[in-house]
Structure formats: structure tokens, C-alpha cells
Amino acid sequence: MSHAESELLIEEYCCLLEFPANPDDFVKHVQDKLAQVADIVDEICAVDKQFTINKDGESVFKRIPSLAQTNEVEELESKIRVLMPERSILEILCNVKHWLNWTRHFGLFSGSEPKISDPAEGYIFTTLLVELMQILRLFFGFLLSACCCSGQEFMSLFK
């Protein structure tokens, strides 16, 4: 496609979108549209005060205060609690094992039968232990970021 052919297509496309085809007019059109949007945003920000621009020109977003919970929300929560009782992680793992038989993916590399009486139970407890270790790792990570000692000093305790 030649440059002249593309110029014709640009003019046709700009007419379709109601944009000026002349580059200078197009820039002026876009600047006017941006100014209109900026005016709308300024009006919104003047009312809500959730977004402001400080003296350094940086945008500041303020936290929106939470609304008080209505009675409908509390009723919905109570109905959900009745229909969906609390379960422990162990119960959840056992139910999912029953539905999906995910423990079939565990086992010995040799393919021979495990020597323990109920291998699925062992796999479930192993999974639970791994999840607990992940939670503890996260907890100690947060603890580490909050304490004064360096990370190397803290990790040297576990070597």
C-alpha cells in the first residue's frame, strides 16, 4: 500500500469517527477532549475529596470510609453460616480426597504398594503438614520484616 492510499484511508477513517483529518486540527481536537475530561474529573474531585493533588503535584487517594452493615447483610451471613458450616482443613482435605481421589498422584516411584496400612491418610496428613509449614513461613516472614534484626541473623538460627 502506498503512502497516498493510506492517506485516503486515514481521511475516510477520521470522517467515520468524526475526527479532523488534518494533523494540526486533530491535535487540537484531542487536546480539547482531554481538557473536557480534566474539567469533569476536577468537578468530581471537588465534591468527593477522595482524590487530591498535593503541593508537589503528586496524586493522593484517600481511603473510602466503610458503610455500616445493614440488617440484610447480617441475615445473609447467618443464612450462609447455617447452610455452610465451618469445616477444619483436615475435613476439607478428606472430602476433596473422597470426591477427586487426588491422593492417587502420590506414591512410591517404584510403583510398588506402600507398606503403611492407609497410605491416603498419610498423604492427607503430609499435605496438611506442608500447608502448616507454608503458613508458618508466612508468619515468620511477617515477623522478620517487623523485627529489628537482619534477615541473615534470623535465618542463621535455623541452620
N, C-alpha and C positions, 0 to 999 in steps of 0.2 A: 504494500500500500504506500502510495507516495504521500509526501507532506501535504500537498494540495487536497488530496482525497480525505486525509484525516482532518484538515481544517474544515471541510464541508460537513463532516460528521460531527465535529465539535460544535459547529454552529447549530446544526439540527438538534443535537442533544441539549444544548443550552436553551433553545427555544422550547423544547419539550418540558424542561424543568423550570421554565420561566426565569432563567438566569441571563444576564447580559453576556453576549459573546465576545465583546471587546475586553481585552485583559485589564485595562485600567478601570473600566466600568465594573467588571467582575470583582476586582479587589475592593472597590468602594462598596459594592453590594454586600460582600461578606463582612466588611468592617461595620456596616450599618446593622446587619443582623446580629453580630456579636455585641454591639453596643445595646441593642434592644434586650438581648438575653441578660447582659450585665445589669441593666436597669431593673429587670424583673427580679433578679437574684438580690439586688440591693434592697428592693421593697420587701422581699420575703425575710431577709436577714434583719431588717429594721424592726419587724414585728416580732419574730421568734427569739432573737438574741441567742440562738443555739450555735450560730456560726458568726465569728467576728474576725476581723483582721487587726492584729496588734500594731503598735507604732513601728515595728521593724518590718512590717509587710508580710508577716507570717500568718497563715490561717490558723484559727483556734476553734476547735469543735468542743462544745460543752456537752456534758452528759445530760441526757434527757431524763428528767425525774420519772420514776416508775409510777404507774397509776395504782390506786388501791384495788385489791382483788374484789370482784363483785361476788354476789351470792351464787350466781350461775357457775362461776369458775370453781368455787368450793364444792358445789353439788356435783359437778363433773368429776372433780378429783376423787370425791368419796365414792362415786359410782365406779370409777376406774379401779380404785383400790379393792372394792368388793368383787368385781369381775376378774381382776388380775392380782391375785395375792402375791405377797413377797416370796421370793424364792432365793435360796442360797446359791452360790456359784456352783457348788457341788451338785445340787439338784438340777441346775440348768445343764451342766455338762452331761449328767446321766440321761436327761430327757433327750438331748440332742444326739447322744450316742445311740439311744433307742430308735430315734427317727431316721438318722442318717447312717448309722453304723460307721462313724468316722474312724473308729479305732482299727478298722481293717487295714489302714495305711501304716500302722505301726507293726513292729515285729522284728524278728531276727533277720539279718542279711542272708543267712544261710538258707532261710526258708523252712527250717525245721520248727517243730512246735515248741513254744516256750515251756519251761519247766514249772512255772508258777501255776496254781490251780485256776485263777481267774485273771488272765492277762489284761482283759479290758478294764478291770478295776484298777490295776496297776497303771495303765496308760492314762486313765482319768485322773488319778492322784498325781501322776507325773505332770500332766498338763496343769493341774491346779497349783502345783508347786512352782512351775515355771511362771505362771501368771502372778503368783505371790511375789516371786523374785523380781518381776518387772515392776510391780507396784512399789516394792521396797527400793528398787533402783531409782525410780522417780522421786520417792520421798527423800532419799539421801541426796539426790541431785538438787532438790529444792533446799534442803538443809545446808548443803555445801555452798550454794550460792548466797545463803543468808549468813553463814558464819564468817568469822574473821580470818581463819587460817587459809593458806593457799590450797589449791586443789591437790598439788603434789604431796603436801604434808598429810592431807586427809587420806589420800589413796595409799600412802605408804603404810597406813595402819592395817590394810587388808592384804599386804604381801607376805 
